[in-house]
Each structure stands twice: as structure tokens, then as C-alpha cells.
Amino acid sequence: MAKATHKYTLLRYIIDAPVVMASFFISLRLLHLHEGHFYNIALLLFALLSVIIWYVAGSFSRLYAERRSNKFSEEIVFILYSLILFGILITSSAFFLRDYLAFSGLFFVTFLSVLFVTEAVAKYIIRKLLHAAIFQGDFFENVLIVGVTPSAMELYETINRYYYYGYKCYGFIDDNTTKLNGSKYLGKLDALESILKEGHIDEVMITLPANEALQIKACLSLCDMYKTKARIVPDLQQYVDASVQVNNIGLLPVINIRALPLDKPENKILKRGFDIVFSLLFFVLLGWWLLPIISLLIRLSSRGPAIFKQERWGLNNEKITCYKFRTMVSSSNDIDEEGNYNQATKNDPRITAIGAFMRKTNMDELPQFWNVLMGDMSVVGPRPHPTPLNMASMHTIDNYMLRHIVTPGITGWAQVNGCRGETKAPGSMQKRVNFDLYYIHRWTFWLDCQIILQTIINLMRGDQNAY
């Protein structure tokens, strides 16, 4: 299926040329600039120049990097990043060509807006066509897993759970005759060459332990010999409390344990500035009329205050008062009869009718924009947990307290990846913490944008864990 993969990648490149051209002429038509002193040949040449500049911007922004196993919100973020670079380059080009074609600022705003919409729609259609092809079995890559380790187990479960990644486990090899959750055992490591000779493998995932360097090198050499793509999946779980980056010193790959991104003053200023602007925009555009309406509905539907205040832990374990709309009857208790934190459950009788709707749509979290404005919280970050839940988790969950080394958020990486709601199931809290640590160690402004966008998408299509 490698040829199909190349066709998909090529399609993602080629489709942008007509998209940019169409966006350009649509913008001209919308502003009625296709008549008068605009000459067709000049417009056509400028449209072609726009296509070239778009591909240049896309190469710098990594727009065409392989992202079929990532969420669509990430692709939207990279489209926006490309648009920024494209806008700078295209307006600069127009300045030097002003003697031949004179475009207004309104035209470029329209052009960029139309291009964003058409580009997003095109990428979404391609992604859905890809998912449909994968679902029908017409488009996938056969993957061979080399070595049975915890990383191999997680890899196998991941590609089975998320079929739209486009990977299918052909089988695995290991010197020990072990089981891999139903995958086909194809023999020991020395069987790799005969398997590659058959030509059914599109990619080899090497999950051997780091101390088997000679075996890893031999596998890579065989993959090179048979021109098969190979990737190493290292087991870096022991470094989960640090930010891991792989780079090179000369020809030597080096694992770099680096400082947290939000330790840098410029990143702190950027994130805090964004939080202030975003929360102010919320209050100016929505909060001033939406919050009073919700408060009134809560008061009319059940007795008690509209705002629910709860003690939670923020940055550096400091206690903060978190504001939410009340979604339960006012007589409900946070602590059960056994002294444990009483988490909300599906069809919880304590939840009011309007409270269920607010939880489903995340509207109960809206008062926390006041926490953001005051600096207790951020728009994006690890969700702050109530004090009893922190006390119950800090001694049982690995690296739990590390999630408090950054400011907590209204939404977070764990939440957009489905880790919300109850945490009573085995491993559910640990999984949430692992997502939080991933975010902390790999923070970028664009990751925050992606999380906000994915939160909005999840809100519109509904979240089965929102109750």
C-alpha cells in the first residue's frame, strides 16, 4: 500500500494549486475587482505567483508533513500558520508590483479569509476520503513490529484502536515466543530478512530495548537493503517527568532532556498576554449577556446560588477558588459516606436538568474566565482538581504533583483527548496525568491554539464523557 500513501501525499500537494487560484478569483469577484483597470493577463500571473508563494510558505510551516494520525484541529493550526507567512510574502510581493497591479488592504483580507475557508474544506474532504478508503480496507500500510516491549504493546493497541491512522499490524517478531494481544507471531529476529523479501511490509517499527543496539542496527541495515521504511519506537517512559527531545551531534543521535518551555520568560509573557486578551474578548462579546441569562435559568430551575465555588489546587500547589455555574442541587455533597471525593457519574441524580445541559456543552466552566483574568488559571492547561481528589491521587498516581508546575486551565490536552469525567476506572487518572505532562513538556503557542480549536469541535459534536 506504499504507492497509495504516495498518491495521498501527492494529492495533498496538488490540490492546493487550484484552491489558491480559486480563492484568488473568488476574492476578485466578491469585491468586483475583475473589471476596469485590472488586466486578465496580469491577474493570471499574480495568481500563479500566489500559488508559488503558498507552496513556499507551506514548506516553511511544514503544512505538508504527514499528519493523518493527528487530529484535524492540528492541521487547521498549521493552515493558519501558513496563512500568516503567506500573507507577509504576498503583500510584500504586491508592494514591489504596485506599478502593474494595485491591490487594497481589503482585497488581501478577503483573499486570506477565502483561502482559509477553501483550504480547510479541501483538507477536510481529503482527510474524510482517506478515512473512508482505510475503513473499506483500500488504503493502509502493513506494519511489522520488531520486539515485544511495553512500547510495542501500546503501539499495537493504538493502531488497532484508531483505524484511521492507516496502519495494520502484519505481525511481530521476537526472540522469545510471546503474545501480542492476538497479533500474528512470525518468528525470531533472524526471520526479518525473509519477511522483507516477501514484499508485504510497508514499514518496520523497531521497539527493541535500547541495550540491544546491535540487533537494532542489524534491523535497520536490512530495512535499508530492502528499501523498507523503518522507525525506532524508544521506551522513554522513565523520562516522563522531563521534556525529551531527540537531535544529533554530528552523526550521533542524542536524547536531550531540556528545560520546560514555560520556564522561559518570553513564553510566560506570551501565554499570559493571550489569556488576558482571550478572556477580555469573551466578556466583551459573550460574557456580559450570556452569563446573566444562564444565572437566571439556574435560579429559576432549582433553589440555591447560580455560582458554585470550589477549592482547587493551582500553580505550585497553591489553593485557588474555582468558579463554576452550579449544575447540581444545592444540598449535594462533595464527600461520600466513606470520606472519598464524590465524583459526578453518568445519570447522577444530583445533577439538575439545566445542569446536565451545561455539563454536556461545558457552559458550566464559563465563569472560570474570571479566574483566567485574575491570573489563577489559564485558558489552556491541566484541569485543576478539587482538593479531596488531589489528596487521593498524589500518593497513588505517578508524577501526579508535576501537573501543578504550570498554571491550570479551563481546557487541556487531556480533555481534548477524551480524558474527562470520572477517573474511577483503573489507569484513567494516570492516563490523564500523562497527557498533562505531555502538554507541559511540549508547550507551544500553536499547541494552545490547537487545543482551543479542538475544544470547540468537541463541543459542537458532543463528548460522550461530558456528564
Protein Blocks (a to p, Z undefined) as FASTA:
>chain_A
ZZmmmmmmmmmmmmmmmmmmmmmmmmmmmnopaghjbcfklmmmmmmmmmmmmmmmmmmn
ommgcfklpcfklmmmmmmmmmmmmmmmmmmmmmmmmmmoccdfklmmmmmmmmmmmmmm
mmmmmmmmmmmmmmnopaccddddehjafklmmmmmmmmmmmmnopacfbdcdfbdcdee
hiacebdfklmmmmmmnopafbdcdfbdfklmmlmmmmmmmmmmnopacdddddfklmmm
pccddddehjaccddddddfklpmklmmmmmmmmmmmmmmmmmmmmmmmmmmmmmmmmmm
pgcdfbdcdddddehhiacddddddfbdfkbcfbdfkopacdddehiakbcfklmmmmmn
ommmmmmmmmmmnopacfbdcddddfklmmmmmmmpghklmmmmpccdfbdfklmnopgc
jfkbghklmmmmmmmmmmmmmgcfklmmmmmmmmmmmmmnopaklZZ
